[in-house]
Amino acid sequence: MIRHPRVLGNIRVSILKDDSSSPESQRAAVEHWTIGPTIGGRMVGWAEDLDVTGAMHPFKRPGLGPWFTEKADEWDVLAVGKIDRLSRKAGHFAEVFEWCQKRGKTIVSVTEGIDMSTPMGKMFAQIIAAFAEGELDTIRARALSGSAARKAKGVWIGGVEPYGYRFERQEGGGKKLVQDPTHADLFLEIVDRLKGDWSSYKIALDLNKRGVPTWRDHLRLLKGEEPRAIAWTANAIRSIVMNPTVAGIYTHKGEIVVDDNGESVRIAENPLMDFAEWSEFAASLKRDRPVRRATPSRSMLGGVATCQSCGSRMSSNKKVKANGAVHHYYGCNNVNTGTCPSPNRIRRDDLDTAVGSFINVTLGPLPVMERVGNSISQAKAELAEAEAILDRLESDYLAGRLKSEVQIERYWGQHGFQSAKVERLREEIKTAEDSPAWKTTGRTYSEEWATKDDEQKRVFLQRHRITVTVGSTEDGSRRVLVRVPEVTEIAEETGLHVPEGYVWTAPEAEFILPARKAYKRS
């Protein structure tokens, strides 16, 4: 190990949850190892891959991949919590290891105490990587066996009930998963609210205010046990709706389990949500996920408005005068770091009013439309996976790796199934691409705006990519520029009729707000 290395921390989880593999615990372990007296290193960056399976090649991950290409010269050590956080595929791990060796870099597993700059560390790492892949194969093999039993008996052979499902005893033995009426309805309520521009944070606050038990407390109450009064959180809400089990898909440690044909294994005949609908909904949540913040903003434009001088987002702040009067304003987030050449600020009421006027007057009579494209994205992802399976099958066959008659027989069965799937998905994608790209919600912008509180309005602005930029003029007035690029796309792709006088080639509005004493920084 080199002295005082530049450390790149790698974090990967398949599904966000509070356990030993959570992003927070991985980050803490890597940081503790890095700053320890033995290493004395410094963190140069983090490669975060959330909701990413361990079967994806590290070179192709959105978070880690660029550190092997554009930023390869910026680090010396790749530190992971455990080897399986880097990869669950022995072949992938070997490629990364070889890449690092050629460039004088090393990989360290901080909780397993493996330093791959040593001969012993290299040996242990290869063994653990092989076991990680073997575990994934074993999980799939067990699930296949369990799947066959479930299909034959219609019973559940897993462990604790997944969210929204209850056990129903079968006459022939075993348990079947059926919807829990209370939390099945609650799940649909949560989904409707997320679609209606409620944030997961606001939903959690509302459920806590209403005294709705969390899923685990609900199960304890059904068993006659004392609940632990665990509060709902924004992360808990997102973990529930993003988990494939709500769509009736079997998972193990965050990995979707597939059968011999590469199809997802089902856990219930009547899931909380149809898989195709859930896939489209989950894709929209990932696309519309707002910028993370330690404390969710309670204002309408916090995290939405940006400073024209530096491009940084603006947050809501307050200033208490000597007479006790409180003034709320939006200010550039870089004002305290000194990295903005001319930090902008503006009264919160003034900016909220200007943006509200733009929505109600300029956009008011136009219909709110949603892009229809998430289902296509899901189909394309399934197509890429099916084509990859076909490539692997054909590669194994041509390389002579299939020796027995049973292996060859299974090869042709899987090849035929995947070939048919590829053909079906290609046809579905072609049909979807020929369909309209936008659908109307049945409401206008002014109607949508009137039904929302400040937090919902902020989510609405983010979802529809409406940008708000705050600058200043020479006389100290505030210049506010509001843009809606989405409307241009809708007009071009659907032929939406636009009232005369509207310049939709560049949909925007500029407001000049006179200088006020309260704008000046003290």
N, C-alpha and C positions, 0 to 999 in steps of 0.2 A: 504494500500500500504506500502510495506517495504521501509526502508530508503536506498537511494543510490542503487537501484536495477541494476542487470545485465540485459540489455535489448537486446532482439532478435527482429530485425526489419523484418517484413514480407512484401514482395512486390509481387503482382500478377496482370498481365494483360492478357487478351485474345489475343489482337492484339496491337502491339506497335503503339501509336499515341500521338500527342501533345495535351493533354487536362488535365483535373483535375485528371484523373486516370493514367497518365503516370508514369513510374518508377521514374523519377526525382522528380515529385511533391509528390509522396508517400514517397520517401526517405527524402525529405526536411521536410515534416510534422512530421515524426517520430523522426528525429534528433532534430528538434526544441523542441518537447515535452520532449525528453530525457534529454537534457542538461539544460533545464529551471531550475530556482532556486527552484521551488516547488518540483521537482522530484530529480534533482541532480544525475541522473543515468549515466551509461556508456554503450556504444554500445559494444556488444561482438561478433556480427556477423549479417549477412543479409541472409535471405532465399528468394532468387529471383526465381520466377516462371514466365517466360515470354512465351507468346503464350500458356497459360494453362487455360482451361475453369474453371469457378467457380463451375461447377458441379462435378469436380474431388475431391475425398476425400483428405483433407489436409495431412492425414497420407501417402498417396500414391504419393504425388507430389515430383518430383526430387529435388527441392530446399528445401522445408520445411520438407519433410518426415524424413530425417536423424536427424533433431533436436529433434524429438520425440523418437529416438532410440539411435544411437551412441553418440549424444551430448546432451542428456536430462539433464545432471548435470551442463551444462555450462551457463544456463540462468534462470532468475527469472520471467521476464515479456515478454510476446509476444505482441509486439506493431504493430498495423495495422492502415492504414489510415482510412479505413471504415470497418465495419463488413463484407460487401459483398466481400472485398478483401481476407478475410479468407475463406469464403464459401458462396455459394448461396443456400445451402441445410440446412434446419433447423436440420435435423437428424445428418448430419455431424458436424454441429456446436455444437450440444449437446454432441456428443462424445468427441470432443476436449475439451470442457468446463469441462466435467466430469474428463477427463484425467488430466487436469491442477489442478482441485480441490484436487484430491487424492494426488498430489505431491507438494502441497503448492505453486503452480504457479498461475499467473493471466493473463488475457487478457485485453488489453486496446485498445479502438478505439480512436485515438488521435484527429481526426477532429470532431467526434460526441460527444466527451467529456464523454465517457462511461468507467468507471473503474469497472471491474467485480469482484473486491475484496470487493465491497460494495453491500448490498442487493438491492438497487435501480438500480445499474449498472447491476446486474444479470437479473433483470426483463426487463429492457429496451433492453438488448442484445438479450434475447430470442424473444422479440416482433419484433425487427428489423430483426433478422435472419429469422423469419417466413415470414415477408414481402418480404425479398430478394428472398426466394423460391417462394413466391406467384407471385412476379414480373416476375420471369423466366417462371412460368407456364402461366401467363397472356400473356407474349410475344409470347409464343408458340401457345396459343389459338388464339390470334389475327392473327398471321401469317397463321394459318390453314385456318381461315376465308378468309384472303386476298389471300391465295393460291388458294382456291376454286374459288374465283372471277377471278383471273388471268387465271386459267385453262379454265374457262367458256368463258371469253372475250378476253383472251390473252393480258391483259393490266397490267400496273404497277400502284400500288396504294401507293407507298412509298413516300419518300421526295426528297432530292436533288439527282441528277444523280450520281450514283457510277462511279468510274474511268473507262473511256473508253466507256461509254454508253451515248446515247442521247435519248431524248423523241421523240416519233413519235405519233402524234395524230391519234386516230382511228375514223372511221366514226360513230360508235355506241356510241362514248363517251369514255373518259379515255385516258391513254397514255401507249404506248408500248415501252420497252427498245430495242434499236437497237445499233449496234456498231457505234461509232464515227470514221469515216475513218482515221482522222489524228492521234488520240491517240491509235487507235487499231493497226496501223502500228508501232507506237512508242513503244507500249508494246511488240510487237514481236521482235523489234530491241533490246530492253533492255534484253529480255529473251535470245536471241541469244548471246548477249555480255556476259551475266553472265555465260552462258554455255561455252563461249570461253575464260574464265579466266580473264574477266574484273572484277574489284572490283566495288561495288556500289558507292564507293567514286570517282573512275575515271569516271564512267558513269555520275555522277552528275556534275563533272567538265566539261565534254565534252558538256553536254546539256546546261549548263550555258554559255559556250564559244560560242555555236552556236545560243544562244538567243532563245531557244525553250521555250515557255511559259509552266508553270506548269498547271495542270489540272484546278484548280480554275481560274487562269488567262485566260486560254483558253475559259472557259465558259463565263467569263466576256466579252471577245472580241466578242464572238458570239452574245451577247446581246447588243453590241454597247457601253459597259461600258469601263472605263479606267482600265487597268490592274494594279495590285499592285507591279509588278516586283518582286515577291517572288522567291527566288533562290531555285534551286533543291538541295537536300541534300542526303547523303547516306541513312539516315533513311527513307526519303520519298521514295526512290527507293525500299528499302526492304519492306516497308509497302504496297506498291502497289502490288508487285509480290507475297507477302505472304498472301494477302487478298483473301479469297475464292470467293468474288464477281467477280473476273476476270474469274473464272471458272463457272460463272452463278449460284452461290449458295447464297441464301438469309441469311443475318446475321442481328442481332440487338444488338448493343452495344458490338460487338465482339463475340457474341455467334451465332453459326450456328443453325438456326431454323429448326426443323424437323416436319413432319406431323404425323398423327395418327399411321402410320406404321413404324415410326422411320426413314423415308427417308428424305434427305435434300430437302428443298423447293427451287425450281428453280426460277430465276428472268428473264431469257432471253432464247429465243429459240436458238439463235446463240451466245454463249458466246465467249469471247476473246480467250479462251483456253479450250480444252476438259478437263473435270474434272479429268479423269484418268491420263492424261498427266501432268496436273497441280499438282496433288498429288505427282507424282513421282518427279517432278521438285522441289516442295517445300521441300520434304523430303531430296533431295540432298543438297539444300541450308542449311538446318539445320545441316546436317551431316558435310558439308564442311565449316561451318561458322568459320572464322579465329578468333584468340584471339583478344578481343576488345582492342583498344588503343585510347587514347585521340586524338592524331594526327596520321592519317594514314601514314605508312612508305612510303617514296618515293624510297627506295633502294630495291635491289633484294632480299637480305637475312635478312633484318631487321625483327625481330620477328620469323624468321625461324631457323637461326643459334642459337645454345645453347652453353653455357660455360661448358666444361667438369668438371671443379672443383666443381660447385654447381648445375648444371642443369638449371640455369636461362637462359632466352632468351637474345639474344644480339641485341643491337640497333646500328644504324648508327650514328656516331658522326664525328665532324671535329675539327682539331686543326690548328690554324693560327700561322705560324712561324714569327719570328721577321722581316724577309725579305718579308713578305706578302704571302709567299707560303702557300697553304691550303692542308692539308693532311686529307683524309677521312678514317675512320677506323670503324670496328665493335668492340664494347666493352660490357663486361658483365654488365647487368642491376643492379647487386648488388654491383657494385664498390663503390657507394656512401653511401650505408647502412652499409658497413663493415661486411656483413653476408657471403661473399664469401671468403674462405681461400686463394685462389690464382686466382684473377680475370684475365681472359684471354682477349686479344685484338689482332686484326689482321688487316692489311691493307685491305680496302674494295676491291680495284682492284685485289689484290692477291686472296682473297677468292672467289670473283665473277668468276675470270678466272678458278680457280681450279674446282668449281662446274660446270661451263659451259663446261669444258673439259670432265668431267665425263659424263654429259648428252649427249654430241655430239659423244664421242668416245666409251664409255662403253655401254651406252644404245642406242646410235644413230640408228642402223639399226632395232631395235626391234619395233614392232607395239605398239602404245599407245592404251590401252584397258580400257573400263569403266565397272564397276561392274553393273550387272543387278540385282537389289535386292530391289530397293525402292518401286516398284509396289507391291512386295510381302509384304513388311512392311505395306503398306497402306491397303492391303487386310486383313492382320492379325489384324490390328487395327479395321477395320470394323467388322471382325468376333468376336473379343472380345466384341465389343459394342453390336452386335446383340445377342450374348449369354447372356450378362448381362441383356438385355431387356427381354429375355425369362425367365431368372431366376426370375426377378422381377414380371413378369406377373404370373408365376406359383406360386410364393410365395403369391401374393395377392389372387389368386384363392383358394389355399389350406387353407389360413387363414380365408376364408369366408368374405373377404372385398367387394366382388362383390355381391350386394344385388338385384338390379333391373334386369329385362330382357334385357334392353338396355345395361347395363354394361357387362352382360354375353355374349351378342351377339358381342359387340365390342372386348371382350377378345378373343373369338375364331377367329375373323377376324385378329386381330393383331398377335395372336399366329401362325396362319397358314402362314401369310406373313413372319414373322421373322424366322420360321422354314425353309421355302423355301430359304430364304436368307442365313441362316447358311449352308445349304446343298450346295448351289451354290458357296459360298465363299470357303468352304473346298475343293471343286473340283478345283476351280481356283488356290488355293494355291498349291495343289498337282501337277497340270499341270505346274505351274511356277517353282516349286522346281525341277521338272524333266528336265527343260529347261537349256541351258547353262548359267553359272553364269557370264560370261564375254562377252562383245561384242566389236569388233574392231571399232576404229574411222576412219580407212582408212588412217591414217598418222603415220609416225614413230616419235620417240622421237626427232631426229635431225630436222625433218621437222616442228614439233610443236614449238620447241625452236627457230627456225630461224624467226618465224612470230611474236614473242612476245617482248614487251618492258620489262623493269625491273619490273614494278609493276605486269604485267601479268605473268611473270616468277615466281614471289613470290607466287601468287595465284595457279599457276600450281603445284609448289612444295608442297604446303600445301594440295591441292586436292589429289595428288598421294602419300601422306604420305612419301615424301623423306626427310630424316633428315640429318642435317649437324651439327657435333659436333667439336668444336675448343678446342684444348688442347695445351700442350707444351712439349718439350723434355728437357733433362738435360742441353743441350748446348744452350737452349733458342730458338731453332727453333719452328715453329708452326706446330702442328699436326692436320690435318683436316681429319675427318672420315665421309664419305657419305654413307648412307644406304638406300636401297629401298626394304623394306619387301614385298611390293605389287607384285613385280616381282616373288618372290618365290611362292606366292599364285597362280598367273596366271599360272606359269609353272606346278605346281602340279595339278591344277584343269582342265587345258585345254590341257596339253601335249605340250605346246608351245616349238618349236624347238629352242634350244639355241646353238649358235656357239661354237665350241670346244675352250677350254682354259678359258671359263667363269665358275666361281664357283658360281652357282646360289643357292646352299644350304645356302649361306650367302651372298647375293648380296650387296657388299660394295666396296668402294675404299678408300685407305688412301694416303694422300699427306703430304709430309714433306717439308715445306717451310723454307728456310734458315733464320736465325735470321737477323733482320734489326734494325738499330738504332731507326727507327721510331716506332718500337714495344714497346720500353721501356717507361714506364710511368714516367713522370717528376713530 
